[in-house]
């Protein structure tokens, strides 16, 4: 019984840690511009703010990474934060296609 209680508490704590709101500030290696990312507490919702685009994002949690996807008109922006070294890869597919890389830092809201 004590084992089940301890296991249940551990799973609850892990679930709560995954459900926390997260904020990242990322700096481009290409031009030094700042990108802000936010993952909301509930579900797979978030936001992305770049010098050119601001809007909602769908967030996918992966093993060792978090992907923010923003779709606007014919452009699809995919922004992947790699937790191992806090680097990022940005890819925009569509009429305004481009790629970028840089470093991120997790910050408090």
HELIX and SHEET records of a PDB file:
HELIX    1   1 UNK A    2  UNK A   18  1                                  17    
SHEET    1   A 9 UNK A  22  UNK A  28  0                                        
SHEET    2   A 9 UNK A  34  UNK A  39 -1                                        
SHEET    3   A 9 UNK A  45  UNK A  49 -1                                        
SHEET    4   A 9 UNK A  54  UNK A  62 -1                                        
SHEET    5   A 9 UNK A  65  UNK A  72 -1                                        
SHEET    6   A 9 UNK A  75  UNK A  82 -1                                        
SHEET    7   A 9 UNK A  87  UNK A  93 -1                                        
SHEET    8   A 9 UNK A  98  UNK A 107 -1                                        
SHEET    9   A 9 UNK A  22  UNK A  28 -1                                        
END                                                                             
